[in-house]
């Protein structure tokens, strides 16, 4: 029995196991002080640097993780570290094997088989963290290159990179949009969507001015230092603002087309550090249209409900050449004119995508001020209509319940629904911490790949996230442009006509250094506490 025990390389396996847990520990156990000290010191140094970087520069680490080139480099480094770890474990095992006593050939063969199995198990266990890291890194890489375009699309709504957008100027205050008997906003209600014109008169091309060449100076100019390379966000930052239009589509089984029932403009003002989430009612009528469509409608305004503009513009892609999504391009232009803030990017998610994202995050916990009861149409193929009852009080909602809460108008109104949508955004933002995101990462990336569309360019995404992470939640205000405050009139069908001058005034004030004045603050909601819960 003693010979049999002596032939089993317990010491070698123990040293290899220690090294698998902490590189260099097994070598120190076997007396290889220099080798073990170097390995242990190098491991400690790398761990310390990684911990300090995450603790002190967490935002910078997250921003770097949003670069595909960084992710590819991380994949290669992870593979190299896995190989080095294997070699270090094998080295500790080899050192332990050298000190085994001599045994008979029979027991030596058995011990070798046992040692090989034990070493293989240790190598597999040591590979698990590297396999997980590689999986997460690869999934993030696929998400980035799938959802985000490689470069900013050149559309009529965005200036090319070589010609920055003009500095922000106050828009002229339009006259109140009060319907008149001759206006399409009054009288016999709204014309059906199919009766709108199917062709647009194309405006004549503008003559291109011939550039005048200035005389060449006789003396050579002094060399000037090369400017820093332009940032992908430079065109969008020309007015010192970033504006992203967040759209929720009702596209689903049994629905023709898509209506944008959720319209929220997220704006970050760089000079003041303030940000705003501005909810626009889906039933606004008379919203000013972008230049591509304005000439085709009286007064350049959309005579239908705002949520129908997306489907209508999607039928005429030639009006928005180069735009990957003509409907979103039309809404970007319309919301820009409505709020006085040029919209840089958009992101659109449908009902099925919202359900999958909430479920991937493990649901959302909110304080429900009033009970909600509603029927919900199927967000995904194969589902049926379902009835939901959400009582008042603190509730933890799954994806379908959260969608029912966000879409319900039973016994309430569009404007109550807008408030609930903003509340859910605030609650999700608070509860989506790093551990939750890591646990939900596989399902979350799959849901985002399938259901999100955006024109945020891939190379601009890290800069955009860096700016967003720098905003304190206390400096974010959410406002809903709901009646009667933000309405200048009503159509015959009792649809609200937006008060453009007041809306633009409130947006400008909300993003200013002083924030909203007291008389307008009642229309805002504090984002950190809206519909969320506090420990």
HUGI-V990160 format. One record per pair of residues at least 24 apart in sequence whose C-alpha atoms are under 6 Angstrom apart, sorted by sequence separation. I is the first residue (numbers start at 0). J is the second residue. D is the distance in whole Angstrom. If there is no record, write none. Layout:
I;J;D
I;J;D
This chain:
242;266;4
281;305;5
367;391;5
241;266;6
281;306;5
367;392;5
241;267;5
366;392;5
240;267;6
291;318;6
351;378;5
366;393;4
240;268;5
350;378;5
351;379;5
365;393;6
375;403;6
240;269;6
365;394;6
239;269;6
364;394;6
364;395;4
363;395;6
363;396;5
362;396;5
373;407;6
362;397;4
373;409;6
358;397;6
358;398;5
357;398;5
289;332;5
289;333;5
354;398;4
478;522;6
288;333;5
354;399;6
478;523;4
260;306;6
287;333;6
477;523;5
259;306;5
477;524;5
258;306;5
258;307;6
476;525;6
257;310;6
74;133;6
26;91;6
25;91;6
19;88;6
18;88;6
163;234;5
167;238;5
166;238;5
15;88;5
67;140;6
164;237;6
160;234;6
163;237;6
15;91;5
14;91;6
15;92;5
360;439;6
359;439;5
11;92;5
359;442;6
11;95;4
359;443;5
10;95;6
11;96;6
356;443;6
355;446;6
352;450;5
250;349;6
242;342;5
243;343;6
245;345;6
247;347;6
249;349;6
242;343;5
243;344;5
244;345;4
245;346;5
246;347;5
247;348;5
248;349;5
249;350;6
425;526;6
243;345;5
247;349;6
348;450;6
7;110;5
348;451;5
6;110;6
347;451;6
347;452;5
426;531;5
19;125;6
346;452;6
346;453;4
422;529;5
345;453;6
422;530;5
344;454;6
344;455;6
184;302;6
251;378;5
252;380;6
339;503;6
366;530;5
338;503;5
365;530;5
366;531;6
365;531;5
154;321;5
365;532;6
153;321;6
154;322;5
275;475;5
277;477;6
273;474;5
274;475;5
275;476;5
276;477;4
277;478;5
278;479;5
279;480;6
275;477;6
277;479;6
285;496;6
283;495;5
284;496;5
283;496;6
232;459;6
231;459;5
273;510;5
271;512;5
146;448;6
188;491;6
188;492;5
151;456;5
185;490;5
186;491;6
142;448;6
150;456;5
184;490;6
185;491;5
149;456;6
148;456;5
149;457;5
147;456;6
148;457;6
147;457;5
177;488;5
172;500;5
65;461;6
62;461;5
